[in-house]
Amino acid sequence: MESDTTVPRERRKAGPFGTVALQEAWDKLYRARAILEAEQAHLRDDRIALQGEIEALNLREQAVAKREWNIKEYERLMALERAEAEDKASESTISKLTRAPFDMARSVFGQKK
């Protein structure tokens, strides 16, 4: 009685196209696929983590921009206050005393037109 396959039994076990070689090839394919899936999972996790880092960085960038704007606005207000204080301080007491007679004469005689 003949076997079901046309390939002899010896060749089925050890031949280059036999079931052992075929099984080894499939095992190799399965291992490669498992490694690929593991790498894809790591890549996906890294991408998700990186996306979270980018979002946090964008939020921080917006906070820094807002803080910088607040500081510039504060500095502008302080410069205006300093300028007003300098204008008031520039008119010293001696300046007022030396100009007083002329201011009085102007008020009495009126200004020239």
Backbone torsions as a table, in degrees:
resi	resn	phi	psi	omega
1	MET	NA	137.4	-179.1
2	GLU	-91.8	159.2	178.6
3	SER	-79.3	170.5	-176.5
4	ASP	-71.1	-29.2	-176.6
5	THR	-100.7	162.1	178.5
6	THR	-89.4	-11.3	179.6
7	VAL	-86.8	131.4	179.5
8	PRO	-62.7	157.2	-175.7
9	ARG	-61.5	-41.1	-179.3
10	GLU	-61.6	-42.3	-177.7
11	ARG	-73.4	-27.6	178.0
12	ARG	-64.3	-34.7	-176.1
13	LYS	-86.0	-41.8	-168.0
14	ALA	-121.3	-7.0	-175.1
15	GLY	-71.4	165.9	-179.8
16	PRO	-65.2	-26.8	177.9
17	PHE	-112.0	14.2	-177.7
18	GLY	-77.3	178.3	-175.7
19	THR	-67.8	-30.4	179.6
20	VAL	-67.1	-47.1	179.3
21	ALA	-65.5	-38.9	178.4
22	LEU	-65.0	-41.9	178.5
23	GLN	-64.0	-40.5	178.1
24	GLU	-64.0	-38.8	178.7
25	ALA	-65.0	-41.6	177.9
26	TRP	-66.1	-40.9	177.5
27	ASP	-60.6	-41.7	177.9
28	LYS	-62.3	-42.1	178.2
29	LEU	-63.7	-43.3	179.1
30	TYR	-62.2	-42.2	178.0
31	ARG	-63.7	-43.0	178.9
32	ALA	-63.5	-40.8	179.0
33	ARG	-65.6	-39.9	178.3
34	ALA	-64.5	-41.4	177.8
35	ILE	-64.3	-42.7	178.4
36	LEU	-61.0	-45.3	179.5
37	GLU	-63.7	-39.0	177.8
38	ALA	-64.1	-42.7	178.5
39	GLU	-64.9	-39.0	177.9
40	GLN	-64.2	-40.0	178.3
41	ALA	-63.8	-43.7	178.5
42	HIS	-63.6	-41.8	179.6
43	LEU	-63.6	-42.1	178.5
44	ARG	-63.1	-44.7	178.0
45	ASP	-62.3	-42.2	178.3
46	ASP	-63.6	-40.3	179.9
47	ARG	-64.7	-42.1	179.0
48	ILE	-65.3	-43.1	178.4
49	ALA	-63.8	-41.2	179.5
50	LEU	-65.6	-38.2	178.2
51	GLN	-63.5	-41.2	176.2
52	GLY	-62.9	-40.9	178.2
53	GLU	-64.0	-40.6	-179.8
54	ILE	-64.8	-42.3	178.5
55	GLU	-63.3	-43.0	178.3
56	ALA	-63.8	-38.7	178.9
57	LEU	-65.8	-39.9	178.0
58	ASN	-65.2	-40.8	177.4
59	LEU	-63.5	-41.3	179.1
60	ARG	-66.1	-38.7	178.4
61	GLU	-62.5	-41.2	177.6
62	GLN	-65.1	-40.5	178.4
63	ALA	-63.9	-40.4	179.1
64	VAL	-66.7	-41.2	178.7
65	ALA	-62.2	-41.9	178.6
66	LYS	-64.8	-43.0	179.1
67	ARG	-63.1	-42.2	177.9
68	GLU	-62.2	-42.0	178.3
69	TRP	-62.2	-43.5	178.7
70	ASN	-61.1	-40.9	179.8
71	ILE	-66.3	-43.3	178.1
72	LYS	-62.2	-41.4	179.0
73	GLU	-64.3	-43.0	177.8
74	TYR	-62.3	-43.6	179.0
75	GLU	-64.1	-37.9	178.2
76	ARG	-64.0	-44.5	178.2
77	LEU	-63.4	-40.1	179.0
78	MET	-65.7	-37.4	177.7
79	ALA	-64.8	-40.2	177.3
80	LEU	-63.8	-43.8	178.7
81	GLU	-63.7	-40.1	177.7
82	ARG	-64.0	-41.5	179.4
83	ALA	-63.3	-42.0	177.5
84	GLU	-64.3	-41.1	179.0
85	ALA	-65.6	-38.6	178.1
86	GLU	-67.2	-37.7	177.5
87	ASP	-62.9	-41.8	178.5
88	LYS	-69.2	-38.9	-178.2
89	ALA	-74.1	-26.9	-178.2
90	SER	-67.5	-27.5	176.6
91	GLU	-87.3	79.9	-174.4
92	SER	-76.8	175.2	-178.9
93	THR	-65.1	-42.2	-179.8
94	ILE	-64.1	-40.2	178.3
95	SER	-62.2	-40.7	178.9
96	LYS	-65.0	-41.5	-178.7
97	LEU	-67.5	-38.3	-179.4
98	THR	-74.6	-27.0	179.7
99	ARG	-88.7	-15.5	-175.5
100	ALA	-56.1	-46.9	-179.4
101	PRO	-63.0	-37.4	179.9
102	PHE	-69.4	-39.4	177.5
103	ASP	-63.7	-38.0	179.5
104	MET	-67.2	-42.3	179.9
105	ALA	-63.8	-39.1	178.5
106	ARG	-63.4	-40.3	-178.9
107	SER	-69.3	-32.2	-179.7
108	VAL	-77.1	-49.6	-174.2
109	PHE	-90.5	-13.8	-178.4
110	GLY	84.9	161.0	-178.0
111	GLN	-85.9	152.0	177.0
112	LYS	-73.3	145.6	-178.8
113	LYS	-109.3	NA	NA
